[in-house]
């Protein structure tokens, strides 16, 4: 049979060791995040150039949005522009992510269009000479003769 132990009956050494392990884990995590942010600040111009090469409209749309925010609410526009300047590596990372996302969406649309409509063929020049095809043609039956109202039997069509 299990016995109930109060958490206050534990040894204080175990609690201190748990706190120290937690502090060490948090220190390591913060150090890793700091390194990643330092790398992001160092390589952010490369991210911007890559985003511009992949899809420059992402950057233009962002700048247009900031401009429109300035026109509608100048204080928020100023805050957004300041945050963009201060946090530029994260903004450039956002640009790269959106450019890659839009590229994937464009490729998926093209693949869906190919699946739906088929692949376009290249231009092929056809010769002007007639081609001899050995095909037998069947004669079509003559078209039905239209009957006029004044002919006998016309009203039988509607019974």
WOPE-V678110 format. One record per residue. N is the residue number from 1. RES is the residue in one letter. SS is DSSP state (alpha for helix, beta for strand, coil for the rest). BURIAL is 1 if it has 24 or more other ideal C-beta (glycine too) atoms within 12 Angstrom, else 0. D_FIRST is the distance of its C-alpha to the first C-alpha in whole Angstrom. Layout:
n: (N N)
res: (RES RES)
ss: (SS SS)
burial: (BURIAL BURIAL)
d_first: (D_FIRST D_FIRST)
This chain:
n: (1 2 3 4 5 6 7 8 9 10 11 12 13 14 15 16 17 18 19 20 21 22 23 24 25 26 27 28 29 30 31 32 33 34 35 36 37 38 39 40 41 42 43 44 45 46 47 48 49 50 51 52 53 54 55 56 57 58 59 60 61 62 63 64 65 66 67 68 69 70 71 72 73 74 75 76 77 78 79 80 81 82 83 84 85 86 87 88 89 90 91 92 93 94 95 96 97 98 99 100 101 102 103 104 105 106 107 108 109 110 111 112 113 114 115 116 117 118 119 120 121 122 123 124 125 126 127 128 129 130 131 132 133 134 135 136 137 138 139 140 141 142 143 144 145 146 147 148 149 150 151 152 153 154 155 156 157 158 159)
res: (X X X X X X X X X X X X X X X X X X X X X X X X X X X X X X X X X X X X X X X X X X X X X X X X X X X X X X X X X X X X X X X X X X X X X X X X X X X X X X X X X X X X X X X X X X X X X X X X X X X X X X X X X X X X X X X X X X X X X X X X X X X X X X X X X X X X X X X X X X X X X X X X X X X X X X X X X X X X X X X)
ss: (coil coil coil coil coil coil alpha alpha alpha coil coil alpha alpha alpha alpha alpha alpha alpha alpha alpha alpha alpha alpha alpha alpha alpha alpha alpha alpha alpha alpha alpha alpha alpha alpha alpha alpha alpha alpha alpha alpha alpha alpha alpha alpha alpha alpha alpha alpha alpha alpha alpha alpha alpha coil coil alpha alpha alpha alpha alpha alpha alpha alpha alpha alpha alpha alpha alpha alpha alpha alpha coil alpha alpha alpha alpha alpha alpha alpha alpha alpha alpha alpha alpha alpha coil alpha alpha alpha alpha alpha alpha alpha alpha alpha alpha alpha alpha alpha alpha alpha alpha alpha alpha alpha alpha alpha alpha alpha alpha alpha alpha alpha alpha alpha alpha coil coil coil coil coil coil coil coil coil coil coil coil coil coil coil coil coil coil coil coil coil coil coil coil coil coil coil coil coil coil coil coil coil coil coil coil alpha alpha alpha alpha alpha coil)
burial: (0 0 0 0 0 0 0 0 0 0 0 0 0 0 0 0 0 0 0 0 0 0 0 0 0 0 0 0 0 0 0 0 0 0 0 0 0 0 0 1 0 0 0 1 0 0 1 1 0 1 1 0 0 1 1 0 0 1 1 0 0 1 0 0 0 1 0 0 0 0 0 0 0 0 0 0 0 0 0 1 0 0 0 1 0 0 0 0 1 0 1 1 1 1 1 1 0 1 1 0 0 0 0 0 0 0 0 0 0 0 0 0 0 0 0 0 0 0 0 0 0 0 0 0 0 0 0 0 0 0 0 0 0 0 0 0 0 0 0 0 0 0 0 0 0 0 0 0 0 0 0 0 0 0 0 0 0 0 0)
d_first: (0 4 7 10 13 16 19 21 19 20 23 26 28 25 26 30 30 28 31 34 32 33 36 37 36 38 41 41 41 44 46 46 47 50 51 51 53 55 56 57 59 61 61 62 65 65 62 65 68 65 65 68 69 67 67 69 69 66 67 70 68 66 69 70 67 67 71 70 68 70 73 70 68 70 67 64 67 67 63 63 66 64 61 62 64 61 59 61 59 57 60 61 58 58 61 60 57 59 62 60 58 62 63 60 61 65 64 62 64 67 65 64 68 69 66 68 72 72 73 76 79 81 85 87 91 92 96 98 100 99 97 98 95 95 94 95 96 95 98 96 97 100 98 99 102 101 103 105 105 108 107 107 103 102 100 98 96 94 94)
